[in-house]
Each structure stands twice: as structure tokens, then as C-alpha cells.
């Protein structure tokens, strides 16, 4: 399979791509921050591949995959005493 047919196949079968991204994310579900980092990396690669000067993809279905809830309230801010 040539790379151009692979890329056009991804744009035609975005639901399969989304399912694969879910699988990659869910493999790290026991460590939600790692799973979310993996999803962020996939989104960045797909965003790069969608840029006009690169133009490998026509869509970025990774944005349709939600992050795993971590229960974190964020970072504690410092207060002056």
C-alpha cells in the first residue's frame, strides 16, 4: 500500500481512526495522565500532518477523542504568609 492511498484511506475511514486512537489511549487507562499525554502527542502529530506545507491529512479526528478524567484539581498555588 502506498503512502498516498494510506492517507486517503484514513480520511475516508475516520471512524476507524478514532477507534484506534481510543485503543491507544485506553491502553494506558490505569495511568490517566500518561494516557492523556499520549493523546496530546497524537493530536500534535496529526495537527502537524494537516498543516498546508505538509498536507498529509485532510482532517484531524484525534480531536474527537476525549481526555480521561483524572480527578486532579490542578496545581496548588503558593500563598504569602
FITOR-48640 format. One record per residue: x, y, z of N, C-alpha, C, O in turn. Coordinates in steps of 0.001 Angstrom, whole numbers, plus 500000, padded with zeros to 6 digits. Each point is the difference from the previous one (the first is absolute). Layout:
BEGIN
<nuza><n_east>X</n_east><n_north>Y</n_north><n_up>Z</n_up><ca_east>X</ca_east><ca_north>Y</ca_north><ca_up>Z</ca_up><c_east>X</c_east><c_north>Y</c_north><c_up>Z</c_up><o_east>X</o_east><o_north>Y</o_north><o_up>Z</o_up></nuza>
...
END
This chain:
BEGIN
<nuza><n_east>500846</n_east><n_north>498823</n_north><n_up>500000</n_up><ca_east>499154</ca_east><ca_north>501177</ca_north><ca_up>500000</ca_up><c_east>500889</c_east><c_north>501238</c_north><c_up>500000</c_up><o_east>500895</o_east><o_north>500131</o_north><o_up>500835</o_up></nuza>
<nuza><n_east>498857</n_east><n_north>500760</n_north><n_up>498239</n_up><ca_east>500797</ca_east><ca_north>501221</ca_north><ca_up>499934</ca_up><c_east>499570</c_east><c_north>500964</c_north><c_up>501091</c_up><o_east>498904</o_east><o_north>499885</o_north><o_up>500547</o_up></nuza>
<nuza><n_east>501968</n_east><n_north>501070</n_north><n_up>499767</n_up><ca_east>499676</ca_east><ca_north>500953</ca_north><ca_up>501067</ca_up><c_east>498814</c_east><c_north>500877</c_north><c_up>499628</c_up><o_east>499221</o_east><o_north>500373</o_north><o_up>500878</o_up></nuza>
<nuza><n_east>500619</n_east><n_north>499970</n_north><n_up>497842</n_up><ca_east>498873</ca_east><ca_north>500852</ca_north><ca_up>499614</ca_up><c_east>498679</c_east><c_north>499270</c_north><c_up>500147</c_up><o_east>499014</o_east><o_north>500608</o_north><o_up>500418</o_up></nuza>
<nuza><n_east>500931</n_east><n_north>498108</n_north><n_up>499253</n_up><ca_east>498750</ca_east><ca_north>499263</ca_north><ca_up>500190</ca_up><c_east>499733</c_east><c_north>499784</c_north><c_up>501486</c_up><o_east>498842</o_east><o_north>499964</o_north><o_up>500417</o_up></nuza>
<nuza><n_east>502202</n_east><n_north>499893</n_north><n_up>500383</n_up><ca_east>499827</ca_east><ca_north>499873</ca_north><ca_up>501439</ca_up><c_east>499397</c_east><c_north>501266</c_north><c_up>500580</c_up><o_east>499088</o_east><o_north>499929</o_north><o_up>500824</o_up></nuza>
<nuza><n_east>501407</n_east><n_north>501226</n_north><n_up>498758</n_up><ca_east>499502</ca_east><ca_north>501277</ca_north><ca_up>500511</ca_up><c_east>498567</c_east><c_north>500220</c_north><c_up>499570</c_up><o_east>499174</o_east><o_north>500410</o_north><o_up>500816</o_up></nuza>
<nuza><n_east>500500</n_east><n_north>499325</n_north><n_up>497907</n_up><ca_east>498625</ca_east><ca_north>500192</ca_north><ca_up>499550</ca_up><c_east>499079</c_east><c_north>499001</c_north><c_up>500685</c_up><o_east>498837</o_east><o_north>500314</o_north><o_up>500257</o_up></nuza>
<nuza><n_east>501659</n_east><n_north>498485</n_north><n_up>500043</n_up><ca_east>499207</ca_east><ca_north>499027</ca_north><ca_up>500733</ca_up><c_east>499672</c_east><c_north>500466</c_north><c_up>501398</c_up><o_east>498912</o_east><o_north>499723</o_north><o_up>500506</o_up></nuza>
<nuza><n_east>502031</n_east><n_north>500996</n_north><n_up>500143</n_up><ca_east>499725</ca_east><ca_north>500530</ca_north><ca_up>501331</ca_up><c_east>498912</c_east><c_north>501058</c_north><c_up>499958</c_up><o_east>499137</o_east><o_north>500033</o_north><o_up>500877</o_up></nuza>
<nuza><n_east>500889</n_east><n_north>500835</n_north><n_up>498114</n_up><ca_east>499005</ca_east><ca_north>501051</ca_north><ca_up>499945</ca_up><c_east>498630</c_east><c_north>499423</c_north><c_up>499691</c_up><o_east>498992</o_east><o_north>500559</o_north><o_up>500432</o_up></nuza>
<nuza><n_east>500944</n_east><n_north>498341</n_north><n_up>498834</n_up><ca_east>498718</ca_east><ca_north>499379</ca_north><ca_up>499678</ca_up><c_east>499468</c_east><c_north>499165</c_north><c_up>501159</c_up><o_east>498788</o_east><o_north>499820</o_north><o_up>500120</o_up></nuza>
<nuza><n_east>502069</n_east><n_north>499683</n_north><n_up>500711</n_up><ca_east>499589</ca_east><ca_north>499112</ca_north><ca_up>501091</ca_up><c_east>500331</c_east><c_north>500624</c_north><c_up>501344</c_up><o_east>500640</o_east><o_north>499363</o_north><o_up>500836</o_up></nuza>
<nuza><n_east>498937</n_east><n_north>501868</n_north><n_up>499384</n_up><ca_east>500368</ca_east><ca_north>500682</ca_north><ca_up>501237</ca_up><c_east>499432</c_east><c_north>499321</c_north><c_up>501234</c_up><o_east>500576</o_east><o_north>500118</o_north><o_up>501082</o_up></nuza>
<nuza><n_east>498310</n_east><n_north>499175</n_north><n_up>498785</n_up><ca_east>499478</ca_east><ca_north>499296</ca_north><ca_up>501173</ca_up><c_east>500940</c_east><c_north>498889</c_north><c_up>500431</c_up><o_east>500145</o_east><o_north>499745</o_north><o_up>501195</o_up></nuza>
<nuza><n_east>500496</n_east><n_north>499592</n_north><n_up>497853</n_up><ca_east>500985</ca_east><ca_north>498978</ca_north><ca_up>500366</ca_up><c_east>501218</c_east><c_north>500635</c_north><c_up>500660</c_up><o_east>500576</o_east><o_north>499432</o_north><o_up>500928</o_up></nuza>
<nuza><n_east>499813</n_east><n_north>501742</n_north><n_up>498591</n_up><ca_east>501131</ca_east><ca_north>500707</ca_north><ca_up>500591</ca_up><c_east>499669</c_east><c_north>500392</c_north><c_up>501433</c_up><o_east>500824</o_east><o_north>499833</o_north><o_up>500899</o_up></nuza>
<nuza><n_east>497982</n_east><n_north>500684</n_north><n_up>499312</n_up><ca_east>499582</ca_east><ca_north>500395</ca_north><ca_up>501349</ca_up><c_east>500011</c_east><c_north>498788</c_north><c_up>500928</c_up><o_east>500448</o_east><o_north>500102</o_north><o_up>501142</o_up></nuza>
<nuza><n_east>499071</n_east><n_north>498764</n_north><n_up>498385</n_up><ca_east>500013</ca_east><ca_north>498780</ca_north><ca_up>500816</ca_up><c_east>501435</c_east><c_north>499603</c_north><c_up>500354</c_up><o_east>500270</o_east><o_north>499584</o_north><o_up>501127</o_up></nuza>
<nuza><n_east>500652</n_east><n_north>500546</n_north><n_up>497907</n_up><ca_east>501398</ca_east><ca_north>499650</ca_north><ca_up>500265</ca_up><c_east>500627</c_east><c_north>500955</c_north><c_up>501009</c_up><o_east>500796</o_east><o_north>499586</o_north><o_up>500842</o_up></nuza>
<nuza><n_east>498845</n_east><n_north>501682</n_north><n_up>499071</n_up><ca_east>500518</ca_east><ca_north>500968</ca_north><ca_up>500966</ca_up><c_east>499455</c_east><c_north>499697</c_north><c_up>501388</c_up><o_east>500722</o_east><o_north>500114</o_north><o_up>500990</o_up></nuza>
<nuza><n_east>497997</n_east><n_north>499498</n_north><n_up>499088</n_up><ca_east>499427</ca_east><ca_north>499585</ca_north><ca_up>501279</ca_up><c_east>500770</c_east><c_north>498818</c_north><c_up>500576</c_up><o_east>500290</o_east><o_north>499971</o_north><o_up>501196</o_up></nuza>
<nuza><n_east>500040</n_east><n_north>499065</n_north><n_up>497971</n_up><ca_east>500748</ca_east><ca_north>498822</ca_north><ca_up>500464</ca_up><c_east>501364</c_east><c_north>500416</c_north><c_up>500534</c_up><o_east>500409</o_east><o_north>499553</o_north><o_up>501071</o_up></nuza>
<nuza><n_east>500301</n_east><n_north>501303</n_north><n_up>498187</n_up><ca_east>501315</ca_east><ca_north>500453</ca_north><ca_up>500467</ca_up><c_east>499898</c_east><c_north>500750</c_north><c_up>501319</c_up><o_east>500843</o_east><o_north>499833</o_north><o_up>500881</o_up></nuza>
<nuza><n_east>498122</n_east><n_north>500995</n_north><n_up>499256</n_up><ca_east>499805</ca_east><ca_north>500731</ca_north><ca_up>501256</ca_up><c_east>499651</c_east><c_north>499038</c_north><c_up>501132</c_up><o_east>500553</o_east><o_north>500096</o_north><o_up>501095</o_up></nuza>
<nuza><n_east>498533</n_east><n_north>498981</n_north><n_up>498639</n_up><ca_east>499502</ca_east><ca_north>499118</ca_north><ca_up>501055</ca_up><c_east>501018</c_east><c_north>498966</c_north><c_up>500464</c_up><o_east>499843</o_east><o_north>499433</o_north><o_up>501081</o_up></nuza>
<nuza><n_east>501181</n_east><n_north>500311</n_north><n_up>498140</n_up><ca_east>501044</ca_east><ca_north>499081</ca_north><ca_up>500445</ca_up><c_east>500737</c_east><c_north>500542</c_north><c_up>501224</c_up><o_east>500604</o_east><o_north>499236</o_north><o_up>500754</o_up></nuza>
<nuza><n_east>499347</n_east><n_north>502060</n_north><n_up>499440</n_up><ca_east>500647</ca_east><ca_north>500628</ca_north><ca_up>501152</ca_up><c_east>498966</c_east><c_north>500536</c_north><c_up>500994</c_up><o_east>500312</o_east><o_north>500900</o_north><o_up>500779</o_up></nuza>
<nuza><n_east>498477</n_east><n_north>498569</n_north><n_up>499207</n_up><ca_east>498924</ca_east><ca_north>500508</ca_north><ca_up>500845</ca_up><c_east>500298</c_east><c_north>499861</c_north><c_up>501487</c_up><o_east>499449</o_east><o_north>500749</o_north><o_up>500807</o_up></nuza>
<nuza><n_east>501413</n_east><n_north>498306</n_north><n_up>499573</n_up><ca_east>500327</ca_east><ca_north>499845</ca_north><ca_up>501413</ca_up><c_east>500853</c_east><c_north>501159</c_north><c_up>500517</c_up><o_east>500091</o_east><o_north>500209</o_north><o_up>501210</o_up></nuza>
<nuza><n_east>500525</n_east><n_north>500532</n_north><n_up>497896</n_up><ca_east>500732</ca_east><ca_north>501224</ca_north><ca_up>500331</ca_up><c_east>499446</c_east><c_north>501123</c_north><c_up>499117</c_up><o_east>500537</o_east><o_north>500262</o_north><o_up>498924</o_up></nuza>
<nuza><n_east>498392</n_east><n_north>500403</n_north><n_up>501525</n_up><ca_east>499285</ca_east><ca_north>500955</ca_north><ca_up>499146</ca_up><c_east>500857</c_east><c_north>501143</c_north><c_up>499469</c_up><o_east>499790</o_east><o_north>500442</o_north><o_up>498871</o_up></nuza>
<nuza><n_east>501159</n_east><n_north>500045</n_north><n_up>501902</n_up><ca_east>500836</ca_east><ca_north>501100</ca_north><ca_up>499511</ca_up><c_east>500865</c_east><c_north>499554</c_north><c_up>498822</c_up><o_east>500226</o_east><o_north>500766</o_north><o_up>499063</o_up></nuza>
<nuza><n_east>500255</n_east><n_north>497988</n_north><n_up>500989</n_up><ca_east>500784</ca_east><ca_north>499459</ca_north><ca_up>498893</ca_up><c_east>499106</c_east><c_north>499815</c_north><c_up>498775</c_up><o_east>500407</o_east><o_north>500300</o_north><o_up>498878</o_up></nuza>
<nuza><n_east>498385</n_east><n_north>499209</n_north><n_up>501340</n_up><ca_east>499048</ca_east><ca_north>499827</ca_north><ca_up>498892</ca_up><c_east>499687</c_east><c_north>501334</c_north><c_up>499343</c_up><o_east>499940</o_east><o_north>500095</o_north><o_up>498774</o_up></nuza>
<nuza><n_east>499860</n_east><n_north>500932</n_north><n_up>502036</n_up><ca_east>499713</ca_east><ca_north>501332</ca_north><ca_up>499459</ca_up><c_east>501217</c_east><c_north>500585</c_north><c_up>499284</c_up><o_east>499849</o_east><o_north>500695</o_north><o_up>498995</o_up></nuza>
<nuza><n_east>501346</n_east><n_north>499032</n_north><n_up>501508</n_up><ca_east>501217</ca_east><ca_north>500459</ca_north><ca_up>499322</ca_up><c_east>500145</c_east><c_north>499326</c_north><c_up>498643</c_up><o_east>500410</o_east><o_north>500633</o_north><o_up>499027</o_up></nuza>
<nuza><n_east>499259</n_east><n_north>498099</n_north><n_up>500910</n_up><ca_east>500048</ca_east><ca_north>499273</ca_north><ca_up>498730</ca_up><c_east>499010</c_east><c_north>500612</c_north><c_up>499009</c_up><o_east>500318</o_east><o_north>500175</o_north><o_up>498824</o_up></nuza>
<nuza><n_east>498495</n_east><n_north>500145</n_north><n_up>501652</n_up><ca_east>498986</ca_east><ca_north>500619</ca_north><ca_up>499143</ca_up><c_east>500465</c_east><c_north>501379</c_north><c_up>499521</c_up><o_east>499781</o_east><o_north>500361</o_north><o_up>498844</o_up></nuza>
<nuza><n_east>500854</n_east><n_north>500403</n_north><n_up>502036</n_up><ca_east>500535</ca_east><ca_north>501312</ca_north><ca_up>499605</ca_up><c_east>501049</c_east><c_north>499849</c_north><c_up>498898</c_up><o_east>500022</o_east><o_north>500779</o_north><o_up>499047</o_up></nuza>
<nuza><n_east>500842</n_east><n_north>498221</n_north><n_up>501087</n_up><ca_east>501039</ca_east><ca_north>499779</ca_north><ca_up>498992</ca_up><c_east>499384</c_east><c_north>499611</c_north><c_up>498659</c_up><o_east>500435</o_east><o_north>500481</o_north><o_up>498954</o_up></nuza>
<nuza><n_east>498557</n_east><n_north>498654</n_north><n_up>501073</n_up><ca_east>499326</ca_east><ca_north>499605</ca_north><ca_up>498759</ca_up><c_east>499353</c_east><c_north>501215</c_north><c_up>499353</c_up><o_east>500072</o_east><o_north>500171</o_north><o_up>498783</o_up></nuza>
<nuza><n_east>499296</n_east><n_north>500672</n_north><n_up>502027</n_up><ca_east>499362</ca_east><ca_north>501207</ca_north><ca_up>499458</ca_up><c_east>501020</c_east><c_north>500929</c_north><c_up>499349</c_up><o_east>499731</o_east><o_north>500579</o_north><o_up>498947</o_up></nuza>
<nuza><n_east>501429</n_east><n_north>499563</n_north><n_up>501670</n_up><ca_east>501023</ca_east><ca_north>500886</ca_north><ca_up>499446</ca_up><c_east>500556</c_east><c_north>499468</c_north><c_up>498680</c_up><o_east>500222</o_east><o_north>500770</o_north><o_up>499065</o_up></nuza>
<nuza><n_east>500001</n_east><n_north>497925</n_north><n_up>500854</n_up><ca_east>500496</ca_east><ca_north>499422</ca_north><ca_up>498757</ca_up><c_east>498962</c_east><c_north>500161</c_north><c_up>498896</c_up><o_east>500339</o_east><o_north>500350</o_north><o_up>498870</o_up></nuza>
<nuza><n_east>498406</n_east><n_north>499396</n_north><n_up>501455</n_up><ca_east>498942</ca_east><ca_north>500135</ca_north><ca_up>498994</ca_up><c_east>499790</c_east><c_north>501464</c_north><c_up>499619</c_up><o_east>499676</o_east><o_north>500304</o_north><o_up>498852</o_up></nuza>
<nuza><n_east>500508</n_east><n_north>500604</n_north><n_up>502112</n_up><ca_east>499899</ca_east><ca_north>501428</ca_north><ca_up>499683</ca_up><c_east>501116</c_east><c_north>500400</c_north><c_up>499043</c_up><o_east>499764</o_east><o_north>500734</o_north><o_up>499041</o_up></nuza>
<nuza><n_east>501454</n_east><n_north>498787</n_north><n_up>501216</n_up><ca_east>501127</ca_east><ca_north>500286</ca_north><ca_up>499112</ca_up><c_east>499724</c_east><c_north>499439</c_north><c_up>498600</c_up><o_east>500263</o_east><o_north>500671</o_north><o_up>499002</o_up></nuza>
<nuza><n_east>499213</n_east><n_north>498114</n_north><n_up>500921</n_up><ca_east>499756</ca_east><ca_north>499364</ca_north><ca_up>498702</ca_up><c_east>498902</c_east><c_north>500695</c_north><c_up>499215</c_up><o_east>499869</o_east><o_north>499783</o_north><o_up>498795</o_up></nuza>
<nuza><n_east>499349</n_east><n_north>501041</n_north><n_up>501862</n_up><ca_east>498906</ca_east><ca_north>500712</ca_north><ca_up>499351</ca_up><c_east>500400</c_east><c_north>501411</c_north><c_up>499560</c_up><o_east>499210</o_east><o_north>500684</o_north><o_up>499350</o_up></nuza>
<nuza><n_east>501999</n_east><n_north>499762</n_north><n_up>500991</n_up><ca_east>500442</ca_east><ca_north>501342</ca_north><ca_up>499630</ca_up><c_east>500157</c_east><c_north>500102</c_north><c_up>498483</c_up><o_east>500347</o_east><o_north>499015</o_north><o_up>499350</o_up></nuza>
<nuza><n_east>499401</n_east><n_north>502170</n_north><n_up>500079</n_up><ca_east>500030</ca_east><ca_north>500158</ca_north><ca_up>498541</ca_up><c_east>501327</c_east><c_north>499619</c_north><c_up>499340</c_up><o_east>500003</o_east><o_north>499429</o_north><o_up>498909</o_up></nuza>
<nuza><n_east>501118</n_east><n_north>500879</n_north><n_up>501738</n_up><ca_east>501283</ca_east><ca_north>499672</ca_north><ca_up>499375</ca_up><c_east>500347</c_east><c_north>498517</c_north><c_up>500087</c_up><o_east>500874</o_east><o_north>499524</o_north><o_up>499275</o_up></nuza>
<nuza><n_east>498448</n_east><n_north>499743</n_north><n_up>501605</n_up><ca_east>500216</ca_east><ca_north>498562</ca_north><ca_up>500121</ca_up><c_east>498911</c_east><c_north>499253</c_north><c_up>499241</c_up><o_east>500291</o_east><o_north>499168</o_north><o_up>499141</o_up></nuza>
<nuza><n_east>498448</n_east><n_north>501136</n_north><n_up>501181</n_up><ca_east>498812</ca_east><ca_north>499496</ca_north><ca_up>499295</ca_up><c_east>499959</c_east><c_north>498491</c_north><c_up>499806</c_up><o_east>499739</o_east><o_north>499519</o_north><o_up>498898</o_up></nuza>
<nuza><n_east>500519</n_east><n_north>499731</n_north><n_up>502176</n_up><ca_east>499870</ca_east><ca_north>498546</ca_north><ca_up>499926</ca_up><c_east>498583</c_east><c_north>499543</c_north><c_up>500304</c_up><o_east>499583</o_east><o_north>498935</o_north><o_up>499547</o_up></nuza>
<nuza><n_east>499685</n_east><n_north>501846</n_north><n_up>501204</n_up><ca_east>498645</ca_east><ca_north>499618</ca_north><ca_up>500404</ca_up><c_east>499015</c_east><c_north>501108</c_north><c_up>499655</c_up><o_east>500374</o_east><o_north>501156</o_north><o_up>499804</o_up></nuza>
<nuza><n_east>498363</n_east><n_north>498459</n_north><n_up>500128</n_up><ca_east>498964</ca_east><ca_north>500996</ca_north><ca_up>499737</ca_up><c_east>499153</c_east><c_north>500282</c_north><c_up>501233</c_up><o_east>499214</o_east><o_north>500947</o_north><o_up>500006</o_up></nuza>
<nuza><n_east>500938</n_east><n_north>498240</n_north><n_up>501039</n_up><ca_east>499241</ca_east><ca_north>500226</ca_north><ca_up>501234</ca_up><c_east>500827</c_east><c_north>499534</c_north><c_up>501189</c_up><o_east>500999</o_east><o_north>499300</o_north><o_up>499839</o_up></nuza>
<nuza><n_east>498576</n_east><n_north>501093</n_north><n_up>501352</n_up><ca_east>500685</ca_east><ca_north>499575</ca_north><ca_up>501221</ca_up><c_east>498982</c_east><c_north>499420</c_north><c_up>500976</c_up><o_east>499561</o_east><o_north>500695</o_north><o_up>500916</o_up></nuza>
<nuza><n_east>500057</n_east><n_north>498044</n_north><n_up>498902</n_up><ca_east>498992</ca_east><ca_north>499398</ca_north><ca_up>500866</ca_up><c_east>500466</c_east><c_north>499765</c_north><c_up>501435</c_up><o_east>499189</o_east><o_north>499620</o_north><o_up>500844</o_up></nuza>
<nuza><n_east>502077</n_east><n_north>500590</n_north><n_up>499454</n_up><ca_east>500471</ca_east><ca_north>499817</ca_north><ca_up>501378</ca_up><c_east>499325</c_east><c_north>500998</c_north><c_up>500931</c_up><o_east>499897</o_east><o_north>499745</o_north><o_up>501200</o_up></nuza>
<nuza><n_east>499646</n_east><n_north>501375</n_north><n_up>498280</n_up><ca_east>499295</ca_east><ca_north>500986</ca_north><ca_up>500816</ca_up><c_east>498642</c_east><c_north>499518</c_north><c_up>500461</c_up><o_east>499418</o_east><o_north>500572</o_north><o_up>500921</o_up></nuza>
<nuza><n_east>500065</n_east><n_north>498375</n_north><n_up>498445</n_up><ca_east>498708</ca_east><ca_north>499444</ca_north><ca_up>500388</ca_up><c_east>500098</c_east><c_north>499030</c_north><c_up>501164</c_up><o_east>498978</o_east><o_north>499549</o_north><o_up>500518</o_up></nuza>
<nuza><n_east>502229</n_east><n_north>500127</n_north><n_up>499896</n_up><ca_east>500217</ca_east><ca_north>499069</ca_north><ca_up>501112</ca_up><c_east>500201</c_east><c_north>500818</c_north><c_up>501275</c_up><o_east>500864</o_east><o_north>500874</o_north><o_up>500059</o_up></nuza>
<nuza><n_east>498334</n_east><n_north>498834</n_north><n_up>500949</n_up><ca_east>500050</ca_east><ca_north>500756</ca_north><ca_up>501253</ca_up><c_east>501149</c_east><c_north>499527</c_north><c_up>500877</c_up><o_east>500438</o_east><o_north>498852</o_north><o_up>499922</o_up></nuza>
<nuza><n_east>500037</n_east><n_north>502063</n_north><n_up>500914</n_up><ca_east>501000</ca_east><ca_north>499647</ca_north><ca_up>501000</ca_up><c_east>499353</c_east><c_north>499163</c_north><c_up>501088</c_up><o_east>498786</o_east><o_north>500058</o_north><o_up>500200</o_up></nuza>
<nuza><n_east>502027</n_east><n_north>499161</n_north><n_up>500504</n_up><ca_east>499529</ca_east><ca_north>499227</ca_north><ca_up>501142</ca_up><c_east>499963</c_east><c_north>500928</c_north><c_up>501207</c_up><o_east>500955</o_east><o_north>500740</o_north><o_up>500240</o_up></nuza>
<nuza><n_east>497971</n_east><n_north>499231</n_north><n_up>500512</n_up><ca_east>499888</ca_east><ca_north>500822</ca_north><ca_up>501203</ca_up><c_east>500991</c_east><c_north>499486</c_north><c_up>501035</c_up><o_east>500103</o_east><o_north>498796</o_north><o_up>500236</o_up></nuza>
<nuza><n_east>500628</n_east><n_north>502136</n_north><n_up>500382</n_up><ca_east>501039</ca_east><ca_north>499597</ca_north><ca_up>500951</ca_up><c_east>499615</c_east><c_north>500257</c_north><c_up>501449</c_up><o_east>500603</o_east><o_north>499422</o_north><o_up>500905</o_up></nuza>
<nuza><n_east>498426</n_east><n_north>501416</n_north><n_up>499333</n_up><ca_east>499636</ca_east><ca_north>500334</ca_north><ca_up>501363</ca_up><c_east>500907</c_east><c_north>501053</c_north><c_up>500609</c_up><o_east>499837</o_east><o_north>500369</o_north><o_up>501163</o_up></nuza>
<nuza><n_east>501107</n_east><n_north>500110</n_north><n_up>498066</n_up><ca_east>500935</ca_east><ca_north>501006</ca_north><ca_up>500483</ca_up><c_east>499327</c_east><c_north>501368</c_north><c_up>500019</c_up><o_east>499205</o_east><o_north>500332</o_north><o_up>499120</o_up></nuza>
<nuza><n_east>501128</n_east><n_north>500449</n_north><n_up>501896</n_up><ca_east>499475</ca_east><ca_north>501362</ca_north><ca_up>500066</ca_up><c_east>501024</c_east><c_north>501001</c_north><c_up>499491</c_up><o_east>499779</o_east><o_north>501209</o_north><o_up>500073</o_up></nuza>
<nuza><n_east>501334</n_east><n_north>498297</n_north><n_up>499416</n_up><ca_east>501037</ca_east><ca_north>500881</ca_north><ca_up>499478</ca_up><c_east>501116</c_east><c_north>500193</c_north><c_up>500997</c_up><o_east>500119</o_east><o_north>499255</o_north><o_up>500973</o_up></nuza>
<nuza><n_east>500694</n_east><n_north>501744</n_north><n_up>498780</n_up><ca_east>501142</ca_east><ca_north>500283</ca_north><ca_up>500861</ca_up><c_east>499595</c_east><c_north>500923</c_north><c_up>501147</c_up><o_east>499198</o_east><o_north>500917</o_north><o_up>499826</o_up></nuza>
<nuza><n_east>501359</n_east><n_north>498826</n_north><n_up>501318</n_up><ca_east>499785</ca_east><ca_north>500867</ca_north><ca_up>501150</ca_up><c_east>500786</c_east><c_north>501299</c_north><c_up>499800</c_up><o_east>501191</o_east><o_north>499965</o_north><o_up>499692</o_up></nuza>
<nuza><n_east>498158</n_east><n_north>501149</n_north><n_up>500480</n_up><ca_east>500692</ca_east><ca_north>501291</ca_north><ca_up>499864</ca_up><c_east>500612</c_east><c_north>500418</c_north><c_up>501332</c_up><o_east>499458</o_east><o_north>499711</o_north><o_up>501067</o_up></nuza>
<nuza><n_east>501654</n_east><n_north>500959</n_north><n_up>498854</n_up><ca_east>500676</ca_east><ca_north>500458</ca_north><ca_up>501189</ca_up><c_east>499264</c_east><c_north>501212</c_north><c_up>500568</c_up><o_east>499476</o_east><o_north>500832</o_north><o_up>499259</o_up></nuza>
<nuza><n_east>500498</n_east><n_north>499246</n_north><n_up>502054</n_up><ca_east>499405</ca_east><ca_north>501169</ca_north><ca_up>500655</ca_up><c_east>501035</c_east><c_north>500618</c_north><c_up>500917</c_up><o_east>500859</o_east><o_north>499306</o_north><o_up>500544</o_up></nuza>
<nuza><n_east>499053</n_east><n_north>501986</n_north><n_up>499619</n_up><ca_east>500900</ca_east><ca_north>500703</ca_north><ca_up>500922</ca_up><c_east>499478</c_east><c_north>499849</c_north><c_up>501420</c_up><o_east>498795</o_east><o_north>500050</o_north><o_up>500244</o_up></nuza>
<nuza><n_east>502100</n_east><n_north>499769</n_north><n_up>500657</n_up><ca_east>499615</ca_east><ca_north>499904</ca_north><ca_up>501414</ca_up><c_east>500035</c_east><c_north>501344</c_north><c_up>500673</c_up><o_east>499705</o_east><o_north>500103</o_north><o_up>501190</o_up></nuza>
END
